[in-house]
Amino acid sequence: MRDKGARNLVFLVVFIGANLFSFYGFLAYRARLWSPLWAIQPTEKEFTSVPGLAADGEDSPTARGRRLYREFRCAVCHGPSGEGGVKNPNADPDGVIPNLYDLADAFTFSDLKGKLLKGAHPAKVEESGPEPILDMPSWKEAFSEDEVDAMAQYLFSLKPSLVSEKEEKEEEEP
């Protein structure tokens, strides 16, 4: 008869190995689901209407820009209403994706269109540190000239919501 202890040891090693493989496989699967890198490709879904917009505003450049913002998944990094805040380690400014509320102060209309067409790689906070993970992709191949104009119009129209402004004021007060 074989040694029962050796058989139990083999069973234990196989059991632990299978569990570790399953656990790390599950973690890799979940990391892929939450990764914003999947958002680079536009969605195949066609939007017939944009929720929250009046029917008479459907053909405005701002409405088309909002549809494009959602369709091309810009909200994965910049947030559903442009609030930003997604962590991007060692990226300037502050290691997060910037909000889109102050674009009119930072860019002219043509500069913003150029940024959309060329994309952007954030500067590093620490030169010796790793490269920032998230870049803004170039949309030159994906957008027509009219779509770039519409997207820029929409981005210039973004303002912080009243709820987020109230929350910020409450956080500042001791």
Secondary structure, DSSP 8 states (H G I E B T S, - for coil): ---HHHHHHHHHHHHHHHHHHHHHHHHHHHHHHH-GGGGGS--S---SS-TTS-GGGTTSHHHHHHHHHHHTTTHHHH-TTS----B-TTBTTTTB---STTHHHH--HHHHHHHHHH-B---BSSTTS---S--B---TTT--HHHHHHHHHHHHH----HHHHHHHHHHH--
